[in-house]
Amino acid sequence: MAKLQVGVIGCGSIARHRHLPEYAQNHRVSLHGVCDLVASRAQEMGVRYGAKVYADATQLLADPDIHAISVCLPNNLHASVTIAALEAGKHVLCEKPMAVSSAEAQAMIDAAAKAGKTLMIGHNQRFMPAHIKAKQILHSGRLGAVLSFRTGFSHGGPEGWSIDGADSWFFRKEDALVGAMGDLGVHKSDLIRWLLEDEVVSVGAHLATLEKNATVEDNAVCTLQMRSGAIGTLTASWTYHPGEDNSTHLYCEHGVVHVGSDPQYQVIVHYDDGEVDRIEVGAMATNEQQTTSGVIDEFVDAIFSDRESAISGSEGKASLEVILGALESAKTRRIVSL
Ligand SMILES: NC(=O)c1ccc[n+]([C@@H]2O[C@H](COP(=O)([O-])OP(=O)(O)OC[C@H]3O[C@@H](n4cnc5c(N)ncnc54)[C@H](O)[C@@H]3O)[C@@H](O)[C@H]2O)c1
C-alpha cells in the first residue's frame, strides 16, 4: 500500500481539531474523503483538505479506494457506523466513548475480528507526555504500590466546544447516553486502568444536572475499587469555569505523584524520604490549547505494521464499562460490581 487513503465521517470539532489536521500531517496518509449530516461542513473540510465530499457515511463507505476511516460522530452512532465500516473492509479509528452499551462495544470488537481489520478507540490521554511520564515513575518500583488516587476531568461544558454550541447533541440523552461522564469521565476511567495496569472491579456514583439545560448529567463523582484493592475517586464536570482541570493524584506506599495540577511542572513527585522531583514534560492539552494527540499516528502505524493498535476495542470496552457501571450505580443507589 503506497499511501493509506482515509475517510473522515463527521466534520465537527474533534474532526477539525485533531483527525483532519493530524491525518494531513502524516506523510503516509492521503485524506481521501469526508462527509457530514450538514453538507456545508463537509464541503468546507473537503475544500480545506482537498478531499472528496460524500453525501453520507453509506456513500463514503462504498468507495473501495478508502482503506481506513475515523468515526467523529455523536456517541449513539459510533457502533453502527464502525460495524458498517468494518464490514466494508475498512480499518476504523472510533472516538470515545466507544459505544453506548457493552453489547454494542462487543459487536464492534467481533466485527473487527471477523473482518481482520484494525479497530482503535481515541483515548488520547494515554499519549500525553505527563501521563507517559507518570506511568514510567509508577512502574519504576521506587514508589511501591498505588494505594489510593483522585482523578478528575472538568471544564465549562461542550457548548464551548461542539460545533453546534448550546444546541449540541452532547446535552441529549438519546444521542449521547451520558453527559460529563461520557465526554470526560471515560477519559479518566481509561487513564486510571492504563496507568495502574489494573482493572476497575466496582464503582459507585453520584450524578447530577446542576447547571446545563440537559437530559444528561453535568457532574459526576464516582468511587472506584481496583482489582489490586486500591481505591480512588473519579470526577467529571461541565460546570468548572473559568478554566479546565485535568489532574490525577496517586498516593503510593512510598510517595505521591501529582499530574496536571501545576502549569509549569506537569508531574511532581514527593518521595517519603523528603526528595521532591518537579518535572517539565510539556503542557497538558486543553480545549483552547490543542497539541498533537498521537492517536492518529498510532492508528496509521498499527495499520502499516499489521499489529494491534495501542488502544484496542477491548480496551475501549473496559473503560466504557466503568462509566456504564457509574450510570447504573447512580440509578440504583448501590455499588456496582463490574
Ligand atoms: N478524544 C477526545 O479528546 C474527544 C474530544 C471531543 C470529542 N470527542 C468525541 O468525538 C465525537 C464527536 O464529537 P465532536 O466534539 O466532534 O462533536 P460536534 O458536535 O462538534 O460534531 C459532531 C458532528 O457530527 C455530525 N453528524 C451528526 N450526525 C451525523 C451523521 N449521521 N452523519 C454524518 N455526520 C453527522 C454533526 O453534523 C457534527 O458536525 C464524540 O463521540 C465525542 O465524545 C473526543
The ligand as a Gaussian input file, in Angstrom:
#p B3LYP/6-31G(d) Opt

LIG

0 1
 N      -10.768000      12.286000      22.226000
 C      -11.185000      13.459000      22.663000
 O      -10.488000      14.138000      23.422000
 C      -12.525000      13.975000      22.232000
 C      -12.821000      15.338000      22.376000
 C      -14.057000      15.810000      21.940000
 C      -14.985000      14.921000      21.387000
 N      -14.676000      13.610000      21.275000
 C      -15.662000      12.649000      20.737000
 O      -15.772000      12.849000      19.328000
 C      -17.114000      12.568000      18.901000
 C      -17.606000      13.764000      18.100000
 O      -17.594000      14.913000      18.950000
 P      -17.386000      16.403000      18.407000
 O      -16.810000      17.138000      19.536000
 O      -16.703000      16.405000      17.108000
 O      -18.932000      16.821000      18.221000
 P      -19.513000      18.023000      17.342000
 O      -20.879000      18.293000      17.852000
 O      -18.568000      19.159000      17.295000
 O      -19.586000      17.404000      15.866000
 C      -20.365000      16.269000      15.534000
 C      -20.569000      16.295000      14.019000
 O      -21.228000      15.084000      13.626000
 C      -22.138000      15.427000      12.577000
 N      -23.151000      14.374000      12.432000
 C      -24.163000      14.070000      13.276000
 N      -24.859000      13.014000      12.791000
 C      -24.252000      12.642000      11.632000
 C      -24.486000      11.626000      10.684000
 N      -25.499000      10.756000      10.824000
 N      -23.659000      11.538000       9.604000
 C      -22.655000      12.408000       9.439000
 N      -22.377000      13.405000      10.307000
 C      -23.166000      13.506000      11.393000
 C      -22.701000      16.763000      13.021000
 O      -23.337000      17.468000      11.955000
 C      -21.446000      17.453000      13.529000
 O      -20.801000      18.184000      12.506000
 C      -17.905000      12.285000      20.181000
 O      -18.042000      10.901000      20.372000
 C      -17.061000      12.857000      21.289000
 O      -17.219000      12.191000      22.535000
 C      -13.470000      13.129000      21.666000

